[in-house]
Amino acid sequence: MAASPFLNRIRSEIRLRGYSLATEKSYISWIKRYIYFHNKRHPQEMGAAEVRAFLNHLATNREVAVNTQKSALNALAFLYNQVFKQPLGDLGFRYTKSPQRLPTVLTTDEVSSILAQLKGRDSIIFQLLYGSGLRISECLRLRVMDIDFDQCSLTVRSGKGDKDRVTILSPSLLPALRALKDSAIALQQKDNLSGVGPSLPYALGRKYPNAFRTPAWMYIFPSTSISAHPITEQSCRHHLHPSVPRKALKKATIAAEITYKKISCHTFRHSFATHLLQAGRDIRTVQELLGHSDVATTQIYTHVLGQRFAGTSSPLDRL
């Protein structure tokens, strides 16, 4: 089914609009699930009623999270609105209530304890997550050209929402990053002897066929193996898979005996924001460093700090 003309048509429409590979995979997956839910009927034979039934199934029977419901709706809206040119209109569907969750944040001592259990490349990755507020995908996609050693800054390209931003880089990481850069370029030069190089954005690879030989495009955290590009199918070296640092983090938290909190790679980004606010940095600066479009998203960290209750004392203290 993955190679069907129908799904290939959807892929073409997605790529025509420049959506990310992650979005492409998500949309294709949801459209497949929608088709199977309706006993393999062709989507063009269905419409708003069937979409509403599928979304209600996810909400009531599967009890999926609100963001999961939104992902499914976005995929099906794209299918009908953009591919079939048959707008769904108002579905009359209401998302399940989204409970407000506060992010898990580590103390500075907990960050230090976990980092102490990590070595080499893994240590640098998590120091970047915490020191620069990166998402794990943003960190692993860093290329040589994204590191400004003179200005101590990082450029995050095509982050969430396909936005670029510049964030801070700790000077303490410069020697290690220089060593990683030199190692990555040496690996690229070795790959080039076989006509292979780092994976490139599809359009750029076509326009500049020899760009894979340019050091600027090499990943700082390259994969240990050669693989086929997911779109062009040409052999290339992609960046390190996110499962690698996730496994390293799990071992580090156990070794640091910090098992009383639910810790993920994203926890270090949460901790970055919270600790900057604790240090007195203004919320607009933190918003810019994180790449949030709306300051309301950044304000969740003031809830973690309890700043919304500033100046309020417990009545217990007056007894």
Backbone as a ProteinNet text record, in pm:
[ID]
protein_1_A
[PRIMARY]
MAASPFLNRIRSEIRLRGYSLATEKSYISWIKRYIYFHNKRHPQEMGAAEVRAFLNHLATNREVAVNTQKSALNALAFLYNQVFKQPLGDLGFRYTKSPQRLPTVLTTDEVSSILAQLKGRDSIIFQLLYGSGLRISECLRLRVMDIDFDQCSLTVRSGKGDKDRVTILSPSLLPALRALKDSAIALQQKDNLSGVGPSLPYALGRKYPNAFRTPAWMYIFPSTSISAHPITEQSCRHHLHPSVPRKALKKATIAAEITYKKISCHTFRHSFATHLLQAGRDIRTVQELLGHSDVATTQIYTHVLGQRFAGTSSPLDRL
[TERTIARY]
82.2	0	85.6	205.8	292.7	333	337.1	381.4	263.6	142.1	24.7	26.8	-28.5	-34.2	-106.2	-207.2	-282.9	-193.7	-117.8	-30	86.2	133.6	239.8	190.9	63.6	4.5	2.2	-32.1	-34.9	106.5	202.7	342.6	386.9	349.3	387.4	327.4	201.9	135.1	202.3	242.2	308.6	444.1	521.4	655	648	542.9	524	511.5	456.5	436.1	551.3	654.3	774.5	759.8	663.7	647.4	763.8	786.5	897.5	869.7	976.5	962.6	880.1	895	817.2	668	633	493	441.8	524	485.1	454.2	542.2	520.7	394.3	372	254.4	126.3	122.1	1.9	-29.2	73.7	52.4	1.3	58.4	16.7	-129.6	-171.5	-310.1	-408.2	-369.4	-457.7	-475.2	-368.5	-378.9	-473.4	-458.7	-544.1	-690.7	-712.9	-848.3	-909.4	-830.7	-878.3	-910.9	-823.2	-846.9	-966.7	-985.1	-1099.3	-1230.8	-1233.4	-1354.7	-1347.6	-1281.6	-1277.3	-1224.6	-1116.8	-1043.7	-1125.7	-1225.6	-1297.2	-1205.6	-1221	-1137.3	-1182.9	-1089.5	-1127.9	-1214.3	-1197.6	-1275.4	-1423.2	-1451.9	-1591.5	-1654.1	-1573.2	-1620.9	-1611.6	-1647.4	-1644.4	-1647.9	-1714.4	-1714.8	-1768.6	-1874.3	-1935.2	-1836.3	-1762.6	-1666.3	-1546.3	-1503.9	-1394	-1435.4	-1556.9	-1607.5	-1616.1	-1659.7	-1669.7	-1531.9	-1431.7	-1295.7	-1239.6	-1260.5	-1209.6	-1278.7	-1408.2	-1481.2	-1432.4	-1397.8	-1341.6	-1210.9	-1125.1	-997.5	-1019.4	-1118.5	-1142.2	-1209	-1307.3	-1386.9	-1336.6	-1302.1	-1260	-1110.2	-1032.5	-887.5	-836.3	-915.6	-879.7	-742.6	-719.1	-590.2	-586	-464.9	-445.6	-496.2	-517	-569	-477.1	-346.3	-252.3	-255.8	-283.3	-296.1	-420.1	-529.5	-651.2	-626.2	-553.3	-522.6	-437.7	-342.4	-258.1	-341.7	-435	-522.6	-609.1	-667.1	-752.5	-672.6	-550.2	-466.9	-438	-410.2	-380.7	-501.7	-618.9	-739.7	-787.4	-768.4	-803.2	-715.1	-586.8	-496.7	-542.9	-580.7	-624.7	-744	-845.9	-968.7	-958.1	-893	-886.2	-784	-665.7	-556.9	-546.1	-568.5	-552.3	-680.7	-793.6	-920.8	-992.7	-949.9	-1018.7	-1166.1	-1191.1	-1327	-1326.1	-1337.2	-1330.9	-1430.8	-1385.1	-1470.5	-1573.5	-1544.1	-1636.4	-1631	-1735	-1741.9	-1785.2	-1695.4	-1724	-1810.1	-1819.8	-1894.1	-1824.2	-1692.9	-1615.4	-1549.6	-1554.2	-1490.4	-1385	-1267.4	-1159	-1192.2	-1136.1	-1149	-1073.1	-1115.1	-1054.5	-907.8	-824.1	-679.8	-638.7	-597.3	-555.8	-422.5	-407.8	-282.6	-179.3	-68.2	39.3	162.1	220.4	345.3	462	560.3	673.9	761.6	825.1	922.4	1049.9	1099.6	1220.5	1319	1444	1550.6	1611.2	1662.5	1741.9	1880.5	1957	2092.8	2177.8	2155.6	2230.8	2195.4	2067.7	2024.9	2083.1	2087.4	2149.7	2295.8	2365.4	2507.9	2528.8	2441.9	2455.5	2437.8	2341.1	2317.3	2432	2474.9	2584.7	2712.5	2730.5	2850.6	2853.8	2737.2	2729.8	2745.1	2746.7	2756.6	2898.6	2939.3	3075.9	3076.5	3184.2	3209.2	3094	3057.7	2953.8	2820.9	2780.9	2653	2651.5	2761.5	2770.6	2753.9	2817	2807.9	2664.9	2597.2	2458.5	2371.4	2381.9	2294.5	2339.7	2466.7	2510.4	2453.5	2438.2	2377.6	2227.6	2161.1	2017.8	1992.3	2073.9	2056.2	2115.2	2229.5	2298.6	2245.2	2175.7	2125	1974.7	1908.9	1763.5	1716	1794.2	1759.5	1663.4	1583.1	1510.8	1611.3	1585.4	1682.4	1700.4	1591.8	1602.7	1686.2	1671.2	1748.8	1896.9	1926.7	2066.2	2132.6	2064.6	2124	2134.7	2054.9	2060.5	2163.2	2234.1	2334.4	2442.1	2475.1	2582.5	2698.4	2811.1	2930.7	2901.1	2824.5	2797.6	2707.2	2642.9	2548.6	2614.7	2743.6	2814.3	2901.8	2874.9	2956.1	3047.7	3170.5	3265.2	3306.4	3307.2	3350.1	3243.5	3117.9	3008	2945.3	2992.6	2935.6	2783.5	2743.4	2601.1	2577.8	2453.6	2411	2294.4	2291.6	2177	2097.3	1973.1	1882.4	1803	1816.2	1750.3	1630	1522.3	1399.1	1355.8	1349.1	1299.9	1149.7	1086.6	942.4	871.9	777.8	711.6	795.9	902.5	994.2	1058.3	1090.5	1149	1296.6	1375.3	1515.4	1525.9	1624.7	1649.8	1796.2	1842.1	1977.9	1966.1	2047.4	2046	2189	2201.2	2331.3	2408.8	2539.3	2628	2728.2	2737.6	2830.3	2975.3	3059.1	3201.3	3270.7	3219.1	3282.9	3276.6	3184.5	3169	3254.1	3315.9	3388.9	3499.4	3587.1	3692.1	3635.6	3532.8	3474.5	3407.2	3338.5	3271.6	3372.1	3483.6	3588.3	3642.7	3661.5	3710.5	3608.3	3480.8	3375.7	3367.6	3384.8	3381.5	3494.6	3615.4	3729.7	3708.9	3655.5	3629.9	3523.3	3418	3310.2	3359.6	3441.3	3493.3	3585.9	3666.1	3754.2	3671.3	3560.1	3470.9	3406.8	3369.1	3309.3	3408.4	3532.2	3634.2	3656	3648.9	3660.2	3541	3420.8	3300.3	3304.7	3359.5	3363.7	3443	3540	3619.9	3532.5	3419.3	3325.4	3204.9	3213	3103.1	2983.7	3009.6	2902.5	2930.8	2824.5	2840.2	2720.1	2708.9	2593.6	2464.4	2354.2	2224.9	2196.3	2132.8	2105	1956.8	1907.6	1770.8	1759.1	1646.5	1633.3	1659.8	1597.8	1613.1	1757.8	1825.4	1963.3	2054.2	2026.6	2107.5	2098.8	1982.2	1966.8	2034.7	2022.6	2078.8	2230.7	2283.4	2428.6	2470.5	2490.1	2518.8	2643.3	2737.6	2861.8	2862.6	2747	2741	2778.8	2758.2	2790.3	2939.8	3021	3165.2	3207.1	3114.5	3145.1	3138.3	3244.7	3245.8	3130.4	3083.4	2977.3	2851	2826.7	2704.2	2716.8	2835.2	2853.5	2787.7	2724.6	2662.2	2768.5	2743.3	2831.4	2818.5	2697.2	2672	2628.4	2723.1	2686.7	2650.9	2568.1	2534.7	2659.3	2658	2773.6	2770.1	2662.2	2650.4	2592.3	2613.5	2558.4	2418.2	2326.5	2190.8	2137.1	2019.4	1957.2	1877.4	1888.4	1809.9	1661.9	1577.2	1435.9	1358.2	1408.8	1338.8	1411.8	1540.5	1614.7	1661.4	1669.1	1717.8	1865.7	1936.9	2081	2151.7	2265	2341.1	2397.7	2385.3	2434.7	2454.8	2515.4	2531.5	2440.2	2341.2	2245.8	2301.8	2226.7	2269.7	2236.9	2287.8	2267.1	2117.9	2072.9	1931.3	1899	1780.8	1744.8	1742.9	1725.8	1721.8	1855.4	1963.9	2096.8	2111.1	2089.8	2099	1989.9	1873.4	1767.1	1809.2	1872.4	1921.4	2030.1	2118.8	2226.1	2167.9	2061.8	1998.6	1936.2	1870.8	1808	1911	2025.2	2130.7	2187.3	2200.6	2259.3	2169.3	2037.8	1945.4	1943.1	1953.6	1958	2087.7	2199.3	2327.9	2332.6	2264.2	2261.4	2157.2	2081.4	1977.5	1868.3	1836.5	1727.3	1612.3	1541.8	1431.9	1296.5	1296.2	1172.4	1109.1	1166.5	1110.3	1105.8	1006.2	996.9	1084	1198.8	1298.7	1312.2	1308	1330.1	1431.5	1467.7	1559.2	1501.2	1369	1304.6	1309.3	1329.8	1338.9	1453	1559.1	1673.8	1640.5	1554.9	1508.4	1418.5	1330.5	1247	1333.8	1437.2	1525.2	1603.3	1645.2	1713.7	1628.2	1501.6	1411.8	1385.5	1358	1325.5	1443.1	1562.5	1679.8	1719.1	1693.1	1717.9	1624.7	1497.5	1402.3	1438.2	1483.5	1527.3	1644.4	1727.9	1846.3	1811.9	1683.6	1641.3	1633.1	1649.5	1637.2	1491.5	1468.1	1330.7	1267.2	1135.9	1064.1	1070.3	1082.4	1090.7	1220.5	1328.7	1456.7	1448.6	1390.3	1375.9	1285.7	1179.6	1090.3	1167.3	1252.7	1330.2	1429.6	1495.2	1593.4	1527.3	1406.1	1334.2	1267.5	1243.8	1178.2	1027.2	969.2	823.5	761.5	653.3	584.4	505.4	452.8	367	429.5	436.7	495.4	413.6	286.5	202.3	258.5	322.9	384.6	500.3	575.8	690.5	647.1	530.1	483.6	458.1	449.1	430	542.9	661.8	776.1	765.6	688.6	665.7	574.1	490.1	406.3	493	593.7	684.9	756.6	795.2	866.2	774.1	643.2	550.2	548	599	604.6	466.3	368.3	233.6	179.6	243.7	200.8	297.1	377.6	478.9	415.3	473.5	424	310.2	268	157.8	214.9	177.4	225.9	112.8	149.9	51.2	-11.1	-142.5	-204.7	-145.6	-83.1	-21.3	89.4	156.6	267.8	220.8	91.2	42	-11.6	-5.2	-54.2	48.6
-120.9	0	125.9	117.2	234.1	287.2	200.2	241.3	264.3	273.7	289.9	426.5	436.9	565.8	672.9	631.8	727	791.5	709	763.1	841.5	796.7	871	1010	1017	1146.3	1240.2	1184.5	1264.9	1312.6	1221.7	1259	1373.8	1365.6	1471.3	1605.4	1603.2	1726.8	1784	1696.6	1740.9	1802.5	1735.6	1785.3	1912.2	1924.7	2045.4	2168.1	2149.6	2260.5	2275.8	2193.5	2208.3	2165.8	2076	2028.9	1938.5	1925.9	1844.9	1696.2	1617.8	1472.8	1415.2	1473.4	1426.7	1449.7	1564.5	1593.2	1497.1	1469.5	1374.6	1237.5	1188.9	1057.5	1057	1164.8	1174.6	1174.8	1256.3	1264.7	1131.6	1068	939.3	835.1	834.6	738.2	757.4	882	908.3	876.9	905.5	876.1	724.5	650.1	503.2	453.6	505.9	463.1	497.5	610.9	653.2	556.1	515.8	421.5	285.9	237	107	112.5	226.1	239.6	223.2	270.9	261.1	142.5	35.8	-89.6	-72	8.1	27.5	94.2	171.4	250.3	362.3	401.2	509.2	640.7	724.1	849.7	941.1	934	1022.6	983.5	860.1	816	857.9	915.8	955.5	1106.6	1155.3	1299.7	1336.4	1448.1	1503.9	1406.7	1332.2	1240.4	1131.8	1078.6	972.8	1026.6	1148.1	1210.5	1233.3	1283	1307.1	1176.2	1069.2	939.2	889.8	910.3	866.8	946.8	1077.7	1161.9	1130	1104.1	1066.4	932.6	842	712.4	732.6	822.1	848.8	908.6	998.7	1069.4	981.7	901.6	825.9	684	614.9	474.6	460.3	540.8	531.8	623.4	724.6	819.6	883.4	923.8	984.2	1128.3	1182.6	1318.9	1419.4	1543.1	1648	1672.2	1676.2	1701.2	1589.4	1467.5	1355.8	1373.4	1417.9	1445.3	1554.6	1656.1	1766.1	1718.4	1629.5	1575.8	1499.1	1417.6	1341	1434.4	1535.5	1629.3	1707	1749.6	1822.8	1738.3	1609.4	1519.9	1504.2	1483.6	1462.1	1591.9	1703.7	1832.9	1859.8	1824.7	1840.2	1753.2	1630.2	1537.2	1592.5	1636.4	1680.6	1823.1	1911.5	2052	2074.9	2012	2039.1	1938.1	1811.5	1707.3	1690.4	1672	1649	1778.3	1890.2	2018.3	2008.3	1934.4	1917.7	1958.2	2088.4	2134.9	2062.8	2026.6	1953	2042.3	2172.7	2262.3	2241.6	2287.8	2273.7	2131.5	2058.4	1919.4	1907.9	2016	2008.8	1923.2	1903.6	1818.9	1905.1	1861.1	1932.9	1844.4	1902	1826.5	1794.3	1683	1653.7	1760.8	1785	1890.7	1861	1959.9	1943.3	1991.3	1900.4	1943.8	2016.9	2119.2	2193	2113.1	2087.6	2011.6	2099.8	2100.1	2171.8	2083.9	2141.3	2061	2015.7	1902.1	1854.7	1936.1	1985.9	2067.4	2010.1	2005.1	1956.6	2071.8	2042.6	2142.1	2145.9	2248.5	2257.1	2139.7	2096.4	1981.9	1854.1	1838.5	1719.5	1721.1	1839.2	1850.4	1809.2	1861.3	1828.9	1679.6	1618.3	1475.4	1390.5	1427.8	1350.6	1371.3	1496.2	1523.5	1452	1435.5	1367	1220.2	1163.1	1022	1003.1	1112.7	1106	1135.8	1071.6	1088.4	1127.2	1193.2	1220.9	1289.4	1232.9	1289.6	1306.1	1205.9	1212.5	1328.3	1350.6	1460.7	1594.3	1609.5	1735.4	1760.5	1656.4	1671	1727.4	1669.4	1714.2	1846.9	1878.4	2012.2	2117.2	2082.8	2174.5	2190.5	2079.7	2087.5	2180.6	2166.4	2246.6	2387.1	2397.1	2525.2	2617.4	2561.9	2644.4	2633.2	2547.3	2535.2	2468.6	2373.4	2308.4	2191.6	2165.6	2038.4	1934.7	1806.6	1703.5	1699.1	1716.8	1714.4	1831.3	1948.6	2065.8	2044.8	1982.1	1956.9	1861.4	1751.6	1651	1697.9	1796.9	1848.5	1959.8	1995.7	2100.8	2062.5	2157	2137.5	2231.6	2210.3	2290.1	2438.8	2477.6	2619.2	2682.3	2601.3	2653.6	2699.8	2676.1	2712.1	2833.9	2939.9	3061.9	3064.1	3021.8	3012.1	3149.9	3249.4	3383.6	3453.4	3438.4	3504.6	3418	3294	3199.4	3188.8	3150.3	3137.3	3018.9	2971.5	2862.2	2910.4	2868.4	2895.5	2767.4	2774	2660	2681.4	2589	2604.2	2509.5	2564.1	2486.6	2418.1	2496.7	2444.2	2423	2410.3	2389	2504.2	2470.4	2572.3	2618.2	2541.9	2572.4	2710.5	2746.1	2876.7	2862.5	2961.4	2971.3	3063.6	3039.5	3129.5	3117.9	3214.7	3213.1	3202.6	3118.5	3104.5	3107.2	3109	3124.4	2992.2	3004.7	2888.6	2913.9	2821.1	2835.9	2827.6	2924.3	2918.9	2792.3	2731.1	2610.4	2493.5	2501.9	2393.1	2411.6	2527.6	2556	2454	2419	2320.8	2186	2137.8	2008.4	2015.1	2126.4	2140	2154	2220.2	2229	2089.7	2009.3	1873.1	1790.7	1806.3	1734.5	1780.7	1910.3	1964.8	1905.1	1902.2	1847	1698.5	1625.8	1483	1460.5	1543.8	1529.9	1559.3	1663.3	1698.7	1589.6	1530.5	1420	1301.7	1273.7	1165.4	1198.6	1324.9	1367.4	1348	1385.6	1370.4	1223.8	1138.5	994.6	944.4	990.7	951.7	1001.2	1120.5	1180.2	1095.7	1021.1	935	828.2	796.2	697.8	765.2	899.6	972.2	992.7	982.8	995.4	1116.2	1174.9	1288.2	1302	1412.8	1432.2	1447.7	1406.9	1425	1574.1	1610.6	1750.9	1770.4	1893.7	1921.2	1888.5	1828.1	1772.5	1876.5	1993.3	2094.5	2141.9	2155.6	2201.5	2097.2	1970.1	1864.1	1861.4	1898.5	1901.7	2024.3	2137.7	2261.9	2263.3	2208.9	2204.9	2060.1	1983.7	1839.8	1808.5	1902	1876.6	1940.2	1986.4	2050.8	1954.8	1824.3	1726.3	1720.7	1784	1788.8	1912.2	2004.3	2128	2104.5	2134.2	2109.4	2175.3	2290.8	2363	2279.6	2183.5	2104.4	1978.2	1951.9	1829.7	1840.9	1731	1726.6	1720.4	1791.4	1785.1	1649	1592	1461	1363.3	1316.1	1228.1	1086.8	1022.5	882.9	796.8	681.8	591.5	507.8	518.4	435.9	515.3	462.7	520.2	463.7	547.7	500.7	569.5	527.3	586.7	709.9	816.8	937.2	902.6	945	905.4	954.9	1057.2	1110.3	1074.6	1107.3	1082.4	937.9	868	729.5	716.7	828.8	825	793.9	725.8	693.8	821.2	833.6	953	919.5	1013.6	997.3	1099.3	1049.2	1134.9	1171.7	1248	1279	1161.9	1166.6	1062.9	1047.2	922.9	898.4	938.5	1000.1	1044.3	932.6	807.9	697.6	679.9	722.2	704.7	789.3	922	998.5	962.6	920.7	881.3	760.5	664.3	548.2	587.9	678.3	724.5	797.7	876.3	949.8	854.4	751.8	655.6	592.4	553.2	494.3	596	721.2	824.8	858.4	865.1	897.7	786.5	662.8	549.6	554.3	580.5	587.5	703.8	814.4	931.1	916.1	806.2	775.6	883.6	935.4	1032.7	962.4	881.4	802.6	851.6	962.1	1014.5	1121.9	1146.1	1239.6	1173.3	1212	1163.7	1252.9	1200.9	1281.9	1236.9	1334.2	1308.2	1410	1399.3	1498.1	1638.5	1650.6	1781.9	1844.9	1764	1816	1916	1895.7	1986.3	2122.1	2123.9	2250.4	2323.8	2248.6	2308.2	2367.2	2295.4	2339.6	2464.9	2469.7	2588	2713.3	2705.7	2821.3	2860.3	2761.3	2788.5	2849.7	2796.6	2847.4	2987.4	3019.8	3156.3	3254.8	3217.3	3304.5	3318.6	3209.2	3214.6	3310.3	3318.4	3405.4	3550.7	3579.3	3717.2	3761.5	3668.8	3707	3737.4	3837.3	3874.8	3770.8	3759.8	3652.8	3667.8	3790.6	3811.4	3753.8	3769.7	3712.6	3560.6	3501.5	3356	3308.4	3383.4	3349.6	3344.6	3442.6	3448.2	3333.6	3302.6	3194.4	3058.8	3041.8	2915.8	2907.4	3023.5	3023.8	3014.3	3056.9	3054.7	3171.7	3145.6	3252.2	3341	3282.3	3353.9	3348.7	3463.7	3467.6	3385.1	3361.5	3280.7	3139.7	3090	2957.2	2957.7	3066.3	3077.7	3097.9	3156.2	3187.8	3064.6	2947.4	2824.9	2807.5	2861.4	2845.1	2935.4	3043.4	3124.6	3049.7	2961.6	2877	2775.8	2724.4	2629.2	2696.2	2822.9	2896.9	2944.3	2950.6	3005.2	3156.3	3219.2	3365.1	3428.9	3352.6	3408.7	3435.4	3376.4	3397.7	3489.8	3565.4	3650	3743.4	3747.2	3835.1	3776.4	3655.8	3591.7	3491.9	3506.9	3413.4	3320	3204.6	3107.4	3155.2	3133.4	3172.3	3094.6	2980.6	2902.7	2982	3070.4	3147	3250.2	3282.7	3384.7	3326.9	3197.2	3133.9	3151
0	0	0	57.7	68.9	-67.6	-168.6	-301.6	-396.3	-344.3	-430.3	-497.3	-618.8	-688.9	-607.3	-529.9	-449.1	-342.3	-268.2	-164.7	-224.9	-340.6	-408.9	-450.5	-487.2	-522.8	-402.7	-286.5	-164.4	-129.8	-141.7	-113.1	-204.2	-329.5	-424.4	-384.4	-341.1	-298.7	-173.9	-82.1	41.1	8.9	-75.6	-109.5	-192.2	-273.1	-354	-265.4	-145.6	-52.3	46.3	31.5	113.3	257.1	286.3	423.4	462.2	591.3	640.4	619.4	625.8	611.9	726.3	846	961	937.7	880.2	849.1	742.9	645.3	539.3	598.2	684.2	745.8	830.7	905.3	991.4	908.8	803.8	720.7	653.5	599.3	531.4	630.6	751	852.3	891.1	913.3	952.8	840.6	719.5	606.2	590.8	612.7	609.1	717.9	838.6	949.5	923.1	862.1	825.6	724.9	627.4	525	587.4	672.9	736.7	831.7	898.5	989.2	913.7	791.4	710.1	611.1	655.6	578.6	436.6	426.8	301.3	190.7	229.6	128.4	79.9	-46.9	-99.6	-37.9	11.7	76.7	-9.4	-141.6	-227.8	-230.5	-188.1	-179.2	-46.1	42.2	174	189.2	307.4	328.9	474.8	505.3	640	743.7	709.3	805.8	847.3	749.9	779.5	857.8	824.7	899.1	1044.4	1064.1	1199.5	1278.5	1212.7	1280.1	1322.6	1238.1	1269.7	1387.2	1385.8	1493.4	1625.9	1618.9	1740.7	1795.3	1704.7	1746	1821.2	1769.9	1836.3	1974.6	1984.5	2111	2215.2	2173.6	2271	2293	2185.9	2199.1	2224.7	2155.8	2171.8	2282.9	2318.5	2423.8	2400.7	2276.4	2243.3	2293.3	2303.5	2351	2248	2294	2206.8	2087.9	2112.5	2002.4	1898.9	1943	1850	1763.5	1824.9	1748.8	1644.8	1684.7	1592.7	1475.6	1502.8	1395.8	1294.3	1344.3	1255.1	1172	1234.4	1161.9	1057.9	1092.1	996.1	873.1	895.3	783	691.3	751.1	671	606.8	674.9	614.9	493.7	503.5	389.4	272.4	303.8	199.4	122.8	195.3	129.4	74.5	149.1	106.7	-3.6	10.1	-83.2	-197.2	-167.3	-270.3	-352	-282.6	-352.2	-390	-330.8	-352.6	-313.2	-204.6	-151.9	-3.8	24.6	163.9	253.4	372.5	465.5	533.6	541.6	609.8	760.5	829.3	974.5	1009.5	1072.9	1107.4	1233.4	1308.2	1433.4	1536.7	1517	1608.6	1715	1838.5	1948.4	2012.2	2028.4	2090.2	2235.1	2281.9	2424.6	2502.4	2625.3	2705.7	2731.2	2706.1	2724.4	2862.8	2951.2	3085.4	3079.7	3161.5	3165.5	3244.3	3180.3	3244.4	3259.2	3375.8	3395.5	3353	3284.5	3239.1	3354.9	3336.7	3435.8	3421.8	3533.6	3533.6	3634.1	3595.1	3683	3761.1	3877.3	3950.2	3888.4	3921.7	3867.8	3915.3	4039.6	4091.9	4014.3	3980.7	3905.4	3764.4	3702.8	3570	3578.2	3677.7	3694.1	3716.9	3797.1	3827.1	3701.2	3618	3495	3396.4	3380.3	3286.4	3328.7	3458.6	3507.9	3467	3435.3	3395.7	3244.5	3171.3	3025.2	2980.7	2874.4	2826.1	2677.4	2638.2	2497.3	2425.4	2309.9	2223.5	2296.6	2374.8	2445.4	2545.1	2612.7	2707.5	2637.1	2521.7	2446.6	2400.4	2356.3	2310.9	2422.4	2542.3	2650	2709.2	2697.7	2737.2	2642.5	2514.8	2418.3	2443.6	2475.9	2503.9	2622.4	2725.1	2845.8	2830.7	2766.2	2757	2650.1	2549.2	2438.7	2419.3	2496.8	2487	2359.5	2309.5	2183.4	2204.1	2104.3	2095.7	2047.5	2075.5	2037.1	1885	1809.5	1663.6	1612.7	1677.6	1637	1664.4	1775.2	1811.2	1712.4	1682.2	1595	1450.6	1411.6	1274.5	1257.3	1363.3	1352.1	1250.2	1165.4	1067.2	1100.5	1035.8	1062.2	1049	947.2	922.1	1027.4	1112.5	1211.3	1340	1354.8	1477.5	1452.7	1525.7	1516.6	1638.3	1617.6	1728	1779.9	1692.1	1733.5	1817	1777.4	1847.9	1956.6	1970.5	2067.3	2049.4	1929.9	1899.8	1807.7	1807.7	1720.2	1635.8	1509.5	1424.4	1409.8	1452.5	1438.3	1310.2	1216.3	1086.9	1075.7	1022	1001.3	1131.1	1237.2	1364	1358.4	1472.6	1476.9	1405.8	1318	1238.2	1121	1089.9	979.8	996.2	1122	1150.1	1184.9	1143.4	1182.8	1304	1388.4	1499.9	1540.9	1616.3	1670.9	1822.3	1882.3	2027.9	2081.1	2211.4	2275.2	2275.7	2284.9	2293.8	2405.8	2499.1	2610.5	2562.6	2598.2	2560.2	2609.2	2717.3	2771.2	2672.4	2574.7	2478	2351.6	2337.2	2213.2	2182.3	2277.3	2243.7	2197.7	2267.9	2231.6	2095.4	2066	1936.8	1822.5	1849.5	1746.1	1713.2	1816.5	1794.6	1717.1	1750.6	1677.8	1533.5	1512.5	1376	1292.7	1347.6	1274.4	1244.3	1342.1	1322.5	1215.1	1217.4	1119.6	978.7	964.4	831.4	779	867.7	826.1	777.1	845.2	803.1	668.9	650.5	523.1	408.3	430.9	325.9	290.2	390.1	364.6	283.8	320.4	246.1	102.1	84.8	-48.6	-147.3	-97.2	-185.1	-250.8	-186	-241	-305	-319.9	-381.6	-289.5	-159.5	-59.6	28.3	83.1	173.3	262.5	335.9	424.5	344.8	402.1	336.1	323.9	214	185.1	157.7	177.4	133.4	-14.3	-54.3	-189.1	-298.2	-288.6	-392.2	-401.8	-286.4	-287.9	-351.7	-324.1	-382.7	-534.2	-586.5	-732.3	-792	-722.2	-775.4	-766.3	-655.9	-636.4	-611.9	-717.5	-703.1	-621.4	-613.9	-540.1	-400.9	-355.9	-224.5	-112.8	-134.7	-30	-0.2	-85.6	-61.8	19.4	39.8	111.6	262.2	337.3	482.6	557.2	509.4	579	597.8	506.2	510.9	595.8	649.2	726.5	863.3	905.7	1037.8	1147.2	1256.4	1372.8	1441.5	1437.8	1498.2	1388.8	1307.8	1195.7	1241	1161.6	1186.1	1170.2	1232.7	1223	1095.8	1019	898.4	781.5	663.2	540.2	518.8	470.5	443.9	318.9	274.9	157.1	198.1	120.8	146.8	133.2	229	226.6	104.9	35.5	-81.6	-210.9	-218.9	-342.6	-355	-239.3	-232.3	-266.9	-271.6	-293.8	-161.5	-170.1	-50.1	11.2	142.2	210.4	358.1	429.1	573.9	641.9	713.4	781.2	918.6	994.5	1130.8	1223.7	1343.4	1444.1	1472.8	1490.2	1517.3	1661	1685.6	1821.9	1925.6	1883.4	1979.4	2051.3	1988.4	2048.6	2176.2	2170.9	2296.2	2396.9	2349.8	2443.5	2526.7	2464.3	2537	2636.4	2593.7	2681.5	2802.2	2780.6	2890.2	2991.5	2942.6	3033.3	3126.3	3070.9	3153.1	3252.5	3206.9	3292	3410.5	3386.9	3497.3	3601.7	3554.5	3648.6	3730.1	3660.3	3729.1	3827.3	3793.1	3882	3991.6	3986.8	4085.5	4089.4	3970.2	3959.7	3888.2	3962.9	3907	3957	4030.9	4089	4000.1	3883.6	3786.6	3648.7	3570.4	3433.2	3345.7	3304.8	3234.8	3089.5	2999.1	2857.2	2805.8	2680.3	2621.4	2633.4	2617.9	2621.4	2760.1	2863.6	2999.7	3012.4	2935.3	2943.1	2881.7	2780.9	2723.3	2824	2890	2994.4	3105.4	3143.1	3251.4	3210	3085.3	3029.7	3049.8	3008.8	3017.4	3162.9	3245.1	3384.7	3458.8	3435.7	3506.1	3458.9	3331.4	3285.2	3354.4	3368	3437.3	3585.2	3644.3	3784.4	3801.7	3699	3705.9	3674.9	3648.9	3627.8	3484.3	3388.3	3247.1	3215.7	3129.7	3099.3	3007.1	3015.1	2946.1	2794.7	2744.3	2599.2	2543	2619	2575.9	2571.5	2675.9	2680.1	2565.9	2538.5	2427.7	2295.8	2271.9	2147.7	2138.5	2249.4	2250	2224.9	2276.4	2257.3	2120.8	2057	1927.1	1935.8	2049.3	2063.2	1987.7	1914	1841.9	1936.3	2042.5	2136.7	2276	2342.4	2476.2	2575.3	2543	2631.9	2646.6	2541.5	2548.2	2646.8	2647.3	2737.4	2882	2901.2	3036.3	3122.4	3060	3137.5	3238.8	3205.7	3295.3	3418.4	3408.2	3527.8	3624	3570.9	3657.1	3731.6	3661.3	3725.8	3842.4	3822.5	3926.5	4038	4008.5	4105.9	4104.9	3995.3	3990	3982.3	3939.2	3932.1	4073.2	4175.4	4313.5	4388.8	4314.2	4378.3	4480.8	4599	4704.6	4786	4752.6	4825.1	4923.7	5049.6	5151.3	5193.6	5242.6	5288.5	5419.6	5436.9	5566	5682.8	5654.2	5761.3	5829.5	5750	5805.1	5907.1	5912.8	6003.6	6133.9	6146.5	6271.6	6384.1
[MASK]
+++++++++++++++++++++++++++++++++++++++++++++++++++++++++++++++++++++++++++++++++++++++++++++++++++++++++++++++++++++++++++++++++++++++++++++++++++++++++++++++++++++++++++++++++++++++++++++++++++++++++++++++++++++++++++++++++++++++++++++++++++++++++++++++++++++++++++++++++++++++++++++++++++++++++++++++++++++++++++++++

